[in-house]
Amino acid sequence: MGITPQQFQQLQDRLANSRRSAVPVLEPTRATNCNSHQVILGVDPSLRGTGYGVISRQKPFPKTLTFGTVSCSANWERSRCLVKIVQELRAVLNEHRPTACIVEGLFYAQNLQTALIMGEARGAALATIAEAGLEIYELAPRKVKQAIVGYGAAQKLAVAKMVQRMLHLSDPPSPDAADALALALAYAQEQGRYSFSRAKKV
């Protein structure tokens, strides 16, 4: 089926007009750098235990607003776990209104099935956070450990203990929550031996 040159021109005009009038689904945040963000969300995605932590940048040390783990039973279907991740993260976002989120960077899993499941949890978390209009960054686990503990291969217990110390918590957070808080702390650091302006925007 052919079209006339006039019809072709009309189609081009419509496309041009639609591009000019298009608006983003989410309103972008005004902040464009780490120093502009005062309330920061850290997320360590996992299907059965997604860690989260929200801190406020204050002096002399950051204030912990909330932290925890989205825990899902081993006998739950994956879809049920993904829904719970979305619901709990939405509640955290609505209550504390962070403007930036830092998530753990991707890792290379030897098991393809594990990688796919992790990807599902990460996708659910990222979509929920993006829906709220936050700027999202990712940082490699090794860099986070270097920033918090000073050693890129530090164990989870060492990370939790240092997070407890830096945030003046009465007890060490659970491993998943500690990783999420460590992400937020690493992103919030303005100076240090590592440059966190290199955090990759997602």
C-alpha positions in Angstrom: 0.0 0.0 0.0 1.5 3.3 -1.1 1.1 6.8 0.2 1.3 10.2 -1.5 4.0 12.7 -0.8 1.4 14.9 0.9 0.4 12.0 3.3 4.0 11.3 4.0 4.6 15.0 5.0 1.6 14.9 7.2 2.9 11.9 9.0 6.3 13.6 9.6 4.5 16.7 10.9 2.6 14.6 13.4 5.7 12.8 14.6 7.5 16.1 15.1 4.6 17.6 17.0 4.4 14.5 19.3 8.1 14.7 20.1 7.8 18.3 21.0 4.8 17.8 23.3 6.1 14.6 25.0 6.6 14.9 28.8 8.5 12.6 31.1 6.6 10.1 33.1 8.6 11.0 36.2 9.6 14.5 37.2 13.4 14.5 37.5 14.9 15.7 40.8 16.7 19.0 40.8 19.8 17.7 42.6 22.6 16.7 40.2 25.5 15.8 42.6 26.2 14.0 45.8 26.5 17.2 47.8 22.9 18.2 46.9 21.4 15.1 48.6 20.6 15.2 52.3 18.5 12.0 52.6 20.0 8.9 51.0 18.6 5.5 50.5 20.9 2.4 50.2 19.5 -0.8 48.8 21.1 -4.2 48.6 18.7 -6.2 46.4 18.1 -9.9 46.9 15.0 -12.0 46.3 14.8 -13.4 49.9 16.5 -10.6 51.8 16.6 -7.1 50.3 18.4 -4.8 52.7 17.6 -1.1 52.9 18.8 1.8 54.9 18.1 5.5 54.9 20.5 8.1 56.4 20.4 11.9 56.7 23.6 13.8 56.2 24.2 15.7 59.4 27.1 16.8 61.5 29.1 15.6 63.4 27.9 12.2 61.9 25.1 11.0 59.7 21.8 10.2 61.3 20.1 6.9 60.8 16.4 7.3 59.8 15.5 3.7 59.2 17.0 0.3 58.1 15.8 -3.2 57.8 15.4 -6.2 55.5 12.6 -7.2 53.2 12.5 -10.9 54.2 10.7 -13.5 52.2 10.2 -17.1 53.1 12.0 -19.8 51.1 8.7 -21.4 50.2 7.2 -18.2 48.7 6.8 -18.0 44.9 9.2 -15.5 43.3 6.4 -13.3 42.2 5.2 -12.9 45.8 8.7 -11.9 46.9 8.9 -9.3 44.2 5.5 -7.8 45.3 6.7 -7.6 48.9 10.0 -5.8 47.8 7.9 -3.2 45.9 5.5 -2.7 48.7 8.0 -2.3 51.5 10.3 0.0 49.5 7.4 2.2 48.5 6.5 2.5 52.2 10.1 3.5 53.1 10.2 6.0 50.2 6.9 7.6 51.2 7.8 7.9 54.8 11.4 9.3 54.5 11.5 11.0 51.1 15.1 10.3 50.1 16.3 12.1 46.9 19.0 9.7 46.0 19.5 6.0 46.0 22.7 3.9 45.9 22.5 0.2 45.0 25.1 -2.5 45.0 26.7 -2.9 41.5 26.2 -6.0 39.4 28.3 -9.0 40.1 29.1 -12.0 37.8 27.4 -15.0 39.2 28.7 -18.4 38.1 25.2 -19.9 38.3 22.9 -18.5 35.6 19.7 -19.2 37.5 21.0 -17.3 40.5 21.9 -14.4 38.3 18.4 -14.3 36.8 16.7 -14.4 40.2 19.0 -11.6 41.5 18.2 -9.6 38.4 14.4 -10.0 39.0 14.8 -8.6 42.6 17.1 -5.8 41.4 14.7 -4.9 38.7 11.7 -4.7 41.1 13.7 -2.5 43.4 15.0 -0.2 40.7 11.6 0.3 39.1 10.1 1.2 42.5 12.8 3.7 43.3 12.7 5.2 39.8 8.9 5.5 40.0 9.5 7.8 43.0 11.8 10.1 40.9 15.0 9.4 42.8 18.5 9.7 41.2 19.9 6.2 41.3 23.6 5.3 41.4 25.5 2.0 41.8 28.8 1.3 43.4 30.8 -1.9 43.3 30.8 -4.0 46.5 34.5 -3.9 46.8 34.6 -0.1 46.7 32.0 0.1 49.4 34.0 -2.2 51.6 37.1 -0.1 50.9 35.3 3.1 51.9 33.7 1.7 55.1 36.3 -0.9 56.4 39.4 0.1 54.4 39.7 -3.4 52.9 37.9 -4.4 49.7 37.5 -8.1 50.7 36.2 -7.4 54.2 33.7 -9.9 55.7 30.1 -9.0 56.3 30.6 -8.9 60.1 33.4 -6.3 59.7 31.1 -4.2 57.6 28.3 -4.4 60.1 30.6 -3.5 63.0 32.0 -0.5 61.2 28.5 0.7 60.1 27.4 0.4 63.8 30.4 2.5 64.8 30.0 5.2 62.1 26.2 5.6 62.8 26.5 5.2 66.6 24.0 2.4 66.6 23.4 0.4 69.8 23.8 -3.0 68.0 25.2 -4.1 64.6 22.5 -4.2 61.9 21.7 -7.5 60.2 24.0 -8.3 57.3 21.7 -7.2 54.5 20.7 -4.0 56.3 24.3 -3.3 57.1 25.3 -3.6 53.5 22.5 -1.2 52.5 23.6 1.4 55.2 27.2 0.9 54.0 26.2 1.8 50.5 24.5 5.0 51.7 27.4 6.0 53.9 29.9 5.4 51.1 27.9 7.6 48.7 27.5 10.3 51.4 31.2 10.7 52.0 32.4 13.9 50.5 36.1 13.3 50.9 38.4 10.4 51.4 40.9 8.2 49.6 38.3 7.0 47.2 36.3 9.2 44.8 32.7 8.4 44.9 31.8 10.8 42.1 32.6 7.8 40.0 29.5 6.1 41.2 27.7 5.0 38.0 24.3 6.6 37.5 21.6 3.9 36.7 
